[in-house]
Amino acid sequence: MESAPKETEALINSKLNEAQRNLEAKKQEAEEAKKKLQTWLESKKAEVDTQVAEWKAQKEQKKLTSRAEKAEEYAAASIVVAVAAVEEAELATLEAIVARMEAEEAIASN
């Protein structure tokens, strides 16, 4: 009967290791996405609604298209950051499970 908890612990440790590897792989991507977000936010702040209205009125397609592309890049970068946050949450959860199992094992062995 004692092998079942050990198998469970091994499975969770395996998942923990996998989550750690996934998180490391996503960190660089998330950092780049954060930089894109910051750049986009700075650009967005510089835009004034009246200027966009002017572009529309003057049918300045290049400027409107550029603005749309930046907005799309911002959306994509936001998704990358959200995925990295989910990966980190998964890792934290697995670490908490392992810590709880270790604590319970220590209590049981006393």
C-alpha positions, 0 to 999 in steps of 0.5 A, spaced: 500 500 500 505 504 501 507 504 493 501 508 491 503 514 495 510 513 492 508 513 485 503 519 486 509 523 489 513 520 483 508 522 478 507 529 481 515 530 481 515 528 474 509 534 472 513 539 477 519 538 473 515 538 466 512 545 468 519 548 471 522 546 464 515 549 460 516 555 465 523 557 463 522 556 456 516 561 456 520 566 460 524 569 455 518 569 450 514 573 456 519 578 457 519 580 449 512 580 449 512 585 456 517 589 452 512 589 446 506 591 451 510 597 454 512 599 447 505 599 444 502 602 451 507 608 450 505 609 443 498 608 444 498 614 450 502 618 444 496 617 440 490 622 441 483 621 439 482 627 435 488 625 431 485 618 429 479 622 427 483 626 423 486 620 419 479 617 418 476 624 415 483 624 411 482 617 409 490 616 411 490 609 410 497 608 412 496 611 418 490 607 420 493 600 418 499 601 422 495 603 428 491 597 427 497 592 426 500 595 432 493 594 436 494 586 433 501 586 436 499 588 443 493 583 443 498 577 441 503 580 446 497 580 451 496 572 450 503 570 450 503 574 457 497 570 459 500 564 457 506 565 461 502 566 467 498 560 467 504 556 466 507 559 472 501 558 476 501 551 474 508 550 477 506 554 483 500 549 484 505 543 483 510 546 488 505 547 493 502 539 492 509 537 493 510 541 499 504 539 502 505 531 501 512 532 504 509 535 510 504 530 511 510 524 510 514 528 515 508 528 520 506 521 519 513 518 520 513 521 527 
